[in-house]
Amino acid sequence: MGKSLPVSPLAPDSFPDLPEIGGLRIATAEAGVRYAGRADVMLAHLAPGTTVAGVFTRSATRSAAVLDCQAKIGGATGEGAAILVNSGNANAFTGRRGADAVAAVSKTTADRLGIPAERVFTASTGVIGEPLPHDRITACLDDLAARLTPGGLADAARAIMTTDTFPKGATETVTIDGQHVRIAGIAKGSGMIAPDMATMLVYIFTDAAMEQPVLQDMLSVLNRSTFNCISVDSDTSTSDTLLMAATGTSGIRVTETNVGFMEALRRVMLDLAHQVVRDGEGATKFVEISVTGAASDAEARVHAKSIANSPLVKTAIAGEDPNWGRVVMAVGKSGARADRDRLSIWFGDLEVAREGQVSPDHDENKAATYMTNEEIVIHVDLGLGGGTARVWTCDLTHGYIDINADYRS
């Protein structure tokens, strides 16, 4: 887990230039939670009046930090707030000690920053089942508090990485009433990615002023078509956390009717979600699954997830094999409605199957050539109705085994 991994071939060319968000200061530290010689803790301090919203994993075995954050979201917003994250240890499946560790870290952070413990949101990512050495984190808090700076988002993106091969960031600026409102976010995630309600660890900040219920509703709605539409390996984490904070320092109030802000936030969230897929453990292909003609949007999503999560589909993509029969299999097993004799499939613009049989226009050589691309689109039309869905995944290579076979070593 601590080994250096080669950067994903699907990684962006560079990390974006993230703006400073008014009311946000960040610091990172080397606490030695698991890693040696690298930053593994990040602290974000948020100005008084900041509202915080979040969505979290629905795993039945979710971590102590997730349970604590869920209990705190929606509370009083007049005070300042803090987000404290460590990598290397998930503090999940650690019993009473896990909850005690969260309480100790929250209290120490609150004391250092002069805020209520109920306004400290923690997260942990890494190995499951090992007690969190929280004393290593609390020992860093004086130093972290002293070094808080407005420009620390890039360092924070690196501090929260585990098997990630590159830090992930995204930003948008939207003009409202003639003034700029900024949104910036960071994420970590590479494996154990099949979100159910939230995903990985994601932190998004804006200087807009937003009421907490408005922020919460907007985040939850956009989450459904972004983070909840990706999969690397069909495994949902115990620690998935997505938090968004609105500091209000721009003085611009955003409501649920502000379409421009919502669209900008959607772009940030989708950008980060795609970066997680592009950093999928061992990935060499970025894959979009598009489903149309389903009986409903919900059933289209079931079909799309079935295709995206199929090991046979994913290994065929890794082998650059245009094996549309595996797509047929994934549709048939999904549990959603399908009719074999109405089913059509495309790889990119190439129709490979039409209404229940191989397409008369199918050219195996062209299809095989298409599969050599780094970005692949598989389109399925079910011919049943108007339901649609899009999800994103990656291929499954031996690299995934190499990374996860010795994850704890």
N, C-alpha and C positions, 0 to 999 in steps of 0.2 A: 504493500500500500504506500509506503514511503518512497518507493523507487521512482526515478524519473522516467516518464513515458514520452515517446516521440509525439510531437504535436500532430493532431489529427489532420489528414490531408484535406479535410473539408472546412478547416478553420478559416475565419475571416483573415484578410490580409493584415489587419492591424486592430488594435483596441481603440474604440472611439474616444474622441475628446469629450469627456463628460463635463458638463458645466457645474459650477458651484451652485448649490441650492440654498437660498437664504434660510437661515434657521437650522441648518444641518452642519454639524462638525463631526469628524471621524478620526479615529486613530487605530493603529494595528500594533500587535506585539508578538514576540516569540515566547510563548508560555511553555512550550515543550509538552503539550498535552499528549501528543504521540510522536510528532515530527521533531527532528533536530535541525536547527539552522534555518528555519523558515518561519515566517509569520503564520500564526494559526489561531489568532483571536482578533476580532474586530469589535470596536465599540462605536456606536453612533449616538450622538447626543442631539436631541431635538428641542426646539424652543418652546416656551410656554404657549399654550393655545393650539398646539399641533394635534390634529385628529389622526387616529390610527385605525386601519381596517385590516382584516386578514381572512384568508381561507386556508384550510389545513387538511391534512390527510384524514380519510375516514377509516384508516386501518384500525382494526380492533386491538392491535398491539402498539398503538402510537406512544411516542416517547413522553417522558415527564415534562420536557420543555413544551411540547405541543399542547398537552393538557393544561399547563399553566397559562400559556398564551390564550388558549380558547376561553379560559375563565376570565381573563383580563380584558379582552376585546369588547369595546362598547361601553367601557367605564367612563369615569370623569375625564374631561379633556382640558381643564383649565391649567393644569400643571405642565411642566416640561415632561419629556419622555426619553427613553433610551432603548436601544437594541444592542444586545450583546450576543455574539456568535462565536462558537469555537468549531474547528475542524479536527478530525482525527479520532473522535469518540462521539457516538450518537446519544449516549446517556439514555438508551432505550433497553427495556427488559432488565432494569437494574433495581426494581422494587422500591422499597422505602428510601434507600440510599439515593436513588435518582431524584425523587421529590425533594429530599433534604439538600442535595447539591444545587438544584434550581433555586430553592429558597435562600441558600447561603450566597449564591452569586447575585441574586436579585437584591438582597438586602445590602450587600457590600457596594454594589453599583449605585444603589439609591443613596446610600450614605455619602459616597464620594461626590455625587452630582447634586445633592440636595433636592431630590425628588422622591415621591412616594414609591415604595417597592411595587405597588400595583401598576405603576407606569413603566416598569422595566420588563421588556419582552426578550426572552432568551431563545436560542436555538443551538442545537448541537448536531453535527453530522460526522459520520465515520463508522467505526466498528460497533456493532450491536452486542450487548450483553456484558460489557466490561464497565465496572464502576468508573464514573468520571472523576479524575483527579482535580476536583474543583479548586483545591487550595492553590494550584499552579495558576489558575485564572485569577483568583482574588488577589494573589500576590502581585499581579501586574496592574491592578486597577489604579493605583496612585499614579503610575507612570502613564497609563493610557489617558487618564483624566487630564494630566498636565500637558499632553501632546495633541489634544484635539485640535483639528484644523479643518477649515471649510473645503479643502481640496483633496480629501482622502478617499474618494470613491474607487479610484483605480487600484490603490493598495488594498482596499477592503475586498475587491473582487478576487484578488489573489489569495488573501488570507483565508477565505472560506472554501477554497478548492480542496478536493480529496483526490479522486482518480481523474479529475479534469486535466486536460492537456493544454487548455488555454483559458484565461479569464474571460468572463462574459459581461458585456455592458451594452446599453442602448440608450438613446436620448431623442427627444423631440421638443421643439418649441412651438407653441401655438399663440397666436395673437388674439387677445380678447379685449374689446373696448380700447383698442389702440396700444395696449401694453403686452409685453412678452410674458408668457407663463411657461415655466420650464418643467420638464419631466425627465428624470434620469433613473435608470435602474441597473442593478447587477444581479447575477444569478450564478449558482453552481449546480452542476448535475452532469452525469456522464453514464452512470449505471444505476440499476434499481429504479428505472423510469417507466412508469405506467400510471400517471397521476389519477387520483380519484378524489376530486374536490380541489386539491392544490397540487403543487409539484416541487420537488427538490427544495432548495432554499432560494428565495427570490425576494429582493428588497427594492422597492420603487419609492421615489421621493418626488414631491412637487412643491413649488412655492405658492400654489393656489390655496385659497381659503375654501374649505369644504366642510359641511356638516358631516358628522360621523356616519349617520345612516345613508346619506347620499354617496359618500365614498365607499361604504360597504356594499351597497347595491350595485354600483358601477363596477367595482372590482369583481364581484361574484358573477355578474352577467358576462363580462369580458373573459373571465377565466374559462367559461364553458367552451369558447371557440378558439382558445389559444393554448394554454398549458394543459387543459384536459383533452386536447386533441393531438397529443404527441405520445410516442412510445418508443423506447429503446429495446426493452427486453420483457415487457409485460409484467414486471414486478413493481408493486406499489410500496414505497418506502414507509417506514414507521415514523419518519421525521419531516415529511413534506410540509413546508411552511412558506406561505406567500404573504408578506406584510407590505402595506403601502401607507406612507405618512404624508399628510398635507400640512405644511408648516404655516401657510397663510401669509408669509412675509411679503408676497407680491402685492397684497391688498386687493387682489382680484378674486371675487367670489364666484365659484363654479357651482352650478346646480345640475340636476338631472336632465335639464333641457339643453345643455350646452353640447351640441353634437360635435363641434370641432375639437373640444377637449377630449371627449370620449373616443373619437377616432384616433387622435394622437396617442392616447393611452393604449388603445388597441394595438397600434403599430409597435410601440415599445414592448408590450407583452408578447406579441407574436415574434418579434425579432429575437427576444431572449429565448423563447420556446424553441425556435428553429436552431439557435446556437447550441442548445442542449442536445438536440438530435444530431447536429453536425459533430458534436464531441462524444457521440455514443461510443462506448468502449469497443475498440477494434473496428469502428465504422470506416468504410471506404465509399459508401453511396448514401446520398440524401434522397429519400423517397417520399413522394406525395401520393396518397391514395385518395382518389376522387370517386364518389359513388353518387349516381343519379338514378332516377326512375324507381326509387324505393316506395313502399307503401306509406312511409312517413319519414320525417327527418330523423326521428329516434331510431327507426329500423335501419335507415341508411348508415347511421353512426355505428350500430351494432355490426353491420357487414364490414364497414371500413376498418373498425378495430380488429375484427377477426382476421382480415387480410394482413393488416399491419403487424399483428402479433404472431402470425404463423411462422414457426421456425423453418418450415419447408419453403414458404415463399421467400423468406429473408435469405436463406442459404442459396436459393436459386439466383437471387439478385446478386449475391456475393460472387457466385460463379459465372455471372453474366450470361445466364441461361434464360431465354424468353419462354419459360415453362408456364404457359397460361393455364394448364391443367391444375396447377397448384392453387391458382386464384379461384378456379371453379370449386375446388375442394373447400377452400376457406369460406366461400360464400355458402356452400351447402351445409357446413357444420355450424354456422353462426347462431342458428336458432331463430333468426328473423325470417320473414316471408321471402321466398324466392321461387321462381318458375324456370326450370332448366331451359325450356324452349323459348324463353324471352330474354335470356341473358346474353349480353354482348360485352366484349372486353377489348380495350386498347392499351398498347404500350406506347406512350407518347401519342403521336398522330397515326400510328399504325394499328389498324383494326386486325386483331388476331383471332377473334371469335365473334360469331354473329348468330343470335337467336338459337342458341343451344348446340352449335357445332362450329368447327373451324371455319373461319371466314374464307370465302372464295378469293379474296384479295390478299390472303396471308402470304408473306414472303419471309421464310425462315432466316435467310441471310440478312435482310434488312433489319429484322427484329433483333437478331444477335448483335448486329452492329450498334443498334440503339442502346442495348444493355451495357455497352462499354462506357457510356457517359457516367460522369460523377453524380448527376442529378437525373432521377428517373421519375416519371409520372405513370401510374397505373390507373386507368379509368374503367369503371364498371357501370354499365347501365342495366338495371333490372327489369325495365319495361312494365312496371306495375303501377306507378303513380308519380307524384311530384316530389317525393322526399329526396333530399340531398345531404351530403356530408363530405368534409375534407379532413383528413388526418395526416400526420407526418411521422415517418419512421426512418430507420436506417437498415443496412444489411447486417447479417450475422456472420462474422468471420472467426477464424481460429484465434484472432487477437482477443476476442471477448473471453475465451477460455483462459488464455494466458494471464490476463489481468485478474480474473476472479478466482483462479485456482489457488493463488497464493496471496489473496487479499489481506489476510491478517499477518502475514510474515514480513 
